[in-house]
């Protein structure tokens, strides 16, 4: 598997983001605020299988000088259980460190136990809801301190 940067307009990014929204519609039918446009300032990473199949996406956006946010993390059902999310998460964390972030945050939903378990397994701690998530009782947020950039 290869993890590579892609533009937010890349067809694979757009398709998987739409698939993620469709899944969220099933999990949260009462939440009308799932289809936000893709953030053009975010850096998108795509996990690609050896055969060229797109296995998952994730994005990194800046909140402030020291904090980055993981957004749009999604692995389709067919790709789950293969370590794709774990590798995407590690790549997003490494990108955040490379960009100078000291802390990383994310928001997910209370009906996404797989995501909650993944983040907990990788050192994320539940934090108070923030930003756009503040008014949504179905959101749960996580954060993690990152190591400083390595000396070259």
C-alpha positions as a Markdown table, in Angstrom:
| # | Residue | x | y | z |
|---|---|---|---|---|
| 1 | Unk | 0.0 | 0.0 | 0.0 |
| 2 | Unk | 1.1 | 3.5 | -0.9 |
| 3 | Unk | -0.1 | 6.7 | 0.8 |
| 4 | Unk | 0.1 | 9.7 | -1.4 |
| 5 | Unk | -1.0 | 13.3 | -1.5 |
| 6 | Unk | -3.9 | 14.3 | -3.7 |
| 7 | Unk | -5.8 | 17.5 | -4.4 |
| 8 | Unk | -9.2 | 17.9 | -2.9 |
| 9 | Unk | -10.7 | 17.9 | -6.5 |
| 10 | Unk | -9.1 | 14.5 | -7.3 |
| 11 | Unk | -11.9 | 12.1 | -8.4 |
| 12 | Unk | -10.9 | 9.5 | -5.8 |
| 13 | Unk | -11.1 | 12.0 | -3.0 |
| 14 | Unk | -14.4 | 13.4 | -4.2 |
| 15 | Unk | -15.9 | 9.8 | -4.6 |
| 16 | Unk | -14.8 | 8.6 | -1.2 |
| 17 | Unk | -15.9 | 11.8 | 0.5 |
| 18 | Unk | -19.3 | 11.3 | -1.0 |
| 19 | Unk | -19.3 | 7.6 | 0.1 |
| 20 | Unk | -18.5 | 8.7 | 3.6 |
| 21 | Unk | -21.4 | 11.2 | 3.7 |
| 22 | Unk | -23.7 | 8.4 | 2.5 |
| 23 | Unk | -22.6 | 6.2 | 5.3 |
| 24 | Unk | -23.0 | 9.0 | 7.8 |
| 25 | Unk | -26.5 | 9.5 | 6.4 |
| 26 | Unk | -27.3 | 5.9 | 7.4 |
| 27 | Unk | -25.7 | 6.3 | 10.9 |
| 28 | Unk | -27.1 | 9.7 | 11.6 |
| 29 | Unk | -30.3 | 10.2 | 9.6 |
| 30 | Unk | -31.4 | 13.1 | 11.9 |
| 31 | Unk | -28.2 | 15.1 | 11.4 |
| 32 | Unk | -28.5 | 17.4 | 8.4 |
| 33 | Unk | -25.0 | 18.9 | 8.7 |
| 34 | Unk | -22.9 | 16.0 | 7.2 |
| 35 | Unk | -22.3 | 17.2 | 3.7 |
| 36 | Unk | -20.0 | 20.1 | 4.2 |
| 37 | Unk | -17.9 | 20.9 | 1.1 |
| 38 | Unk | -14.3 | 19.6 | 1.1 |
| 39 | Unk | -11.8 | 22.1 | 2.5 |
| 40 | Unk | -9.5 | 23.3 | -0.3 |
| 41 | Unk | -6.9 | 24.3 | 2.3 |
| 42 | Unk | -6.7 | 20.8 | 3.8 |
| 43 | Unk | -4.0 | 18.4 | 2.6 |
| 44 | Unk | -5.5 | 15.2 | 1.5 |
| 45 | Unk | -3.8 | 11.8 | 1.6 |
| 46 | Unk | -5.0 | 8.7 | -0.3 |
| 47 | Unk | -4.2 | 5.1 | 0.5 |
| 48 | Unk | -3.7 | 3.2 | -2.7 |
| 49 | Unk | -3.4 | -0.6 | -2.9 |
| 50 | Unk | -0.8 | -2.4 | -5.0 |
| 51 | Unk | -3.4 | -2.9 | -7.7 |
| 52 | Unk | -4.2 | 0.8 | -7.8 |
| 53 | Unk | -7.5 | 0.5 | -5.8 |
| 54 | Unk | -8.1 | 3.5 | -3.6 |
| 55 | Unk | -8.4 | 2.1 | -0.1 |
| 56 | Unk | -9.1 | 5.2 | 2.0 |
| 57 | Unk | -8.7 | 9.0 | 2.4 |
| 58 | Unk | -7.8 | 11.4 | 5.2 |
| 59 | Unk | -7.1 | 15.1 | 5.4 |
| 60 | Unk | -5.1 | 17.4 | 7.6 |
| 61 | Unk | -6.1 | 21.0 | 8.2 |
| 62 | Unk | -4.6 | 23.7 | 10.5 |
| 63 | Unk | -6.5 | 25.1 | 13.4 |
| 64 | Unk | -3.7 | 27.4 | 14.6 |
| 65 | Unk | 0.1 | 27.5 | 14.6 |
| 66 | Unk | 0.4 | 24.6 | 16.9 |
| 67 | Unk | -2.7 | 22.5 | 16.2 |
| 68 | Unk | -3.8 | 20.4 | 13.3 |
| 69 | Unk | -7.0 | 18.7 | 12.7 |
| 70 | Unk | -7.7 | 15.3 | 11.0 |
| 71 | Unk | -10.7 | 15.6 | 8.7 |
| 72 | Unk | -12.5 | 13.3 | 6.2 |
| 73 | Unk | -10.8 | 10.1 | 7.5 |
| 74 | Unk | -12.7 | 7.3 | 5.7 |
| 75 | Unk | -12.0 | 3.7 | 4.7 |
| 76 | Unk | -14.8 | 2.0 | 2.7 |
| 77 | Unk | -16.2 | -1.2 | 4.2 |
| 78 | Unk | -14.4 | -3.4 | 1.7 |
| 79 | Unk | -11.0 | -2.0 | 2.9 |
| 80 | Unk | -11.6 | -2.2 | 6.7 |
| 81 | Unk | -9.7 | -4.6 | 8.9 |
| 82 | Unk | -6.6 | -4.4 | 6.7 |
| 83 | Unk | -4.7 | -1.7 | 8.6 |
| 84 | Unk | -5.5 | 1.0 | 6.1 |
| 85 | Unk | -6.9 | 3.4 | 8.8 |
| 86 | Unk | -3.9 | 2.8 | 11.0 |
| 87 | Unk | -1.5 | 3.7 | 8.2 |
| 88 | Unk | -3.5 | 6.7 | 7.1 |
| 89 | Unk | -3.6 | 7.9 | 10.7 |
| 90 | Unk | 0.2 | 7.5 | 11.1 |
| 91 | Unk | 0.8 | 9.3 | 7.8 |
| 92 | Unk | -1.5 | 12.2 | 8.8 |
| 93 | Unk | 0.2 | 12.5 | 12.2 |
| 94 | Unk | 3.6 | 12.5 | 10.5 |
| 95 | Unk | 2.4 | 15.2 | 8.1 |
| 96 | Unk | 1.2 | 17.3 | 11.0 |
| 97 | Unk | 4.6 | 17.0 | 12.7 |
| 98 | Unk | 6.3 | 17.9 | 9.4 |
| 99 | Unk | 4.1 | 21.0 | 9.2 |
| 100 | Unk | 5.1 | 22.1 | 12.7 |
| 101 | Unk | 2.0 | 21.0 | 14.7 |
| 102 | Unk | 2.4 | 20.0 | 18.3 |
| 103 | Unk | -1.1 | 18.8 | 18.9 |
| 104 | Unk | -3.7 | 17.1 | 16.7 |
| 105 | Unk | -7.4 | 17.0 | 17.1 |
| 106 | Unk | -10.4 | 15.4 | 15.4 |
| 107 | Unk | -14.1 | 15.0 | 15.7 |
| 108 | Unk | -16.1 | 11.9 | 15.1 |
| 109 | Unk | -19.5 | 10.6 | 15.9 |
| 110 | Unk | -20.9 | 8.7 | 18.9 |
| 111 | Unk | -22.3 | 6.1 | 16.5 |
| 112 | Unk | -18.9 | 5.3 | 15.0 |
| 113 | Unk | -17.4 | 2.8 | 17.5 |
| 114 | Unk | -14.8 | 1.6 | 15.1 |
| 115 | Unk | -13.4 | 5.1 | 14.7 |
| 116 | Unk | -13.5 | 5.7 | 18.5 |
| 117 | Unk | -11.7 | 2.5 | 19.1 |
| 118 | Unk | -9.0 | 3.3 | 16.5 |
| 119 | Unk | -8.2 | 6.7 | 18.0 |
| 120 | Unk | -8.2 | 5.3 | 21.5 |
| 121 | Unk | -5.8 | 2.5 | 20.5 |
| 122 | Unk | -3.4 | 5.1 | 19.0 |
| 123 | Unk | -3.1 | 7.4 | 22.0 |
| 124 | Unk | -6.0 | 9.8 | 21.4 |
| 125 | Unk | -7.8 | 11.1 | 24.5 |
| 126 | Unk | -11.3 | 12.4 | 24.6 |
| 127 | Unk | -11.4 | 16.2 | 24.8 |
| 128 | Unk | -14.1 | 18.8 | 25.0 |
| 129 | Unk | -16.0 | 19.3 | 21.7 |
| 130 | Unk | -14.7 | 22.2 | 19.8 |
| 131 | Unk | -15.3 | 24.3 | 16.7 |
| 132 | Unk | -18.2 | 23.2 | 14.4 |
| 133 | Unk | -18.8 | 20.2 | 16.6 |
| 134 | Unk | -19.8 | 22.2 | 19.7 |
| 135 | Unk | -23.5 | 22.3 | 19.0 |
| 136 | Unk | -23.8 | 18.7 | 17.9 |
| 137 | Unk | -24.6 | 16.2 | 20.7 |
| 138 | Unk | -23.7 | 13.3 | 18.4 |
| 139 | Unk | -20.1 | 14.4 | 18.2 |
| 140 | Unk | -17.2 | 13.3 | 20.3 |
| 141 | Unk | -13.7 | 14.9 | 19.9 |
| 142 | Unk | -10.2 | 13.5 | 20.5 |
| 143 | Unk | -6.8 | 15.0 | 20.8 |
| 144 | Unk | -3.2 | 13.9 | 21.0 |
| 145 | Unk | 0.1 | 15.6 | 21.7 |
| 146 | Unk | 2.6 | 15.1 | 18.9 |
| 147 | Unk | 6.4 | 14.7 | 19.2 |
| 148 | Unk | 8.5 | 17.7 | 18.0 |
| 149 | Unk | 9.9 | 17.6 | 14.5 |
| 150 | Unk | 13.0 | 15.4 | 14.2 |
| 151 | Unk | 16.3 | 17.0 | 13.7 |
| 152 | Unk | 17.8 | 16.6 | 10.2 |
